[in-house]
Amino acid sequence: MELSDYTGKPCRNKMAYEFLPKKVLHVDLVLAEKEISSVATIEMSSKVLLMARMGNNTISLFPSGKLLVRGEREEEKAKKVAENLVKALKERVL
């Protein structure tokens, strides 16, 4: 999976960017947690949400593959954060 598999747009609060998968995905958050922990600090993990911290950014990952990058106003920087997280996921997407 790559960031090119996503579409991105600013969130309403303007301090976050939302990245939505272009096709239907299912992310196994339990397995994703192990892979993401190599590039980010896990803050919260459940069956419906995985939250991780990467630098000054908080990233929320949902089973649908939706990513929410908080703490970044610049689109390019938000994309970089999301790209690092997506690369860590490897094959945990069905």
Secondary structure as the mmCIF struct_conf table of DSSP 4:
data_model
#
loop_
_struct_conf.conf_type_id
_struct_conf.id
_struct_conf.beg_label_comp_id
_struct_conf.beg_label_asym_id
_struct_conf.beg_label_seq_id
_struct_conf.end_label_comp_id
_struct_conf.end_label_asym_id
_struct_conf.end_label_seq_id
HELX_RH_3T_P HELX_RH_3T_P1 LEU A 3 ASP A 5
STRN STRN1 TYR A 6 PRO A 10
TURN_TY1_P TURN_TY1_P1 ARG A 12 ASN A 13
BEND BEND1 LYS A 14 MET A 15
STRN STRN2 ALA A 16 PRO A 21
BEND BEND2 LYS A 22 LYS A 23
STRN STRN3 VAL A 27 VAL A 27
HELX_RH_AL_P HELX_RH_AL_P1 LEU A 29 ILE A 36
TURN_TY1_P TURN_TY1_P2 SER A 37 VAL A 39
BEND BEND3 ALA A 40 ALA A 40
STRN STRN4 THR A 41 SER A 45
BEND BEND4 LYS A 47 VAL A 48
STRN STRN5 LEU A 50 MET A 54
TURN_TY1_P TURN_TY1_P3 GLY A 55 ASN A 56
STRN STRN6 ASN A 57 LEU A 61
TURN_TY1_P TURN_TY1_P4 PRO A 63 SER A 64
STRN STRN7 LEU A 67 ARG A 70
BEND BEND5 GLY A 71 GLY A 71
BEND BEND6 GLU A 74 GLU A 74
HELX_RH_AL_P HELX_RH_AL_P2 GLU A 75 LEU A 89
TURN_TY1_P TURN_TY1_P5 LYS A 90 GLU A 91
STRN STRN8 VAL A 93 VAL A 93
#
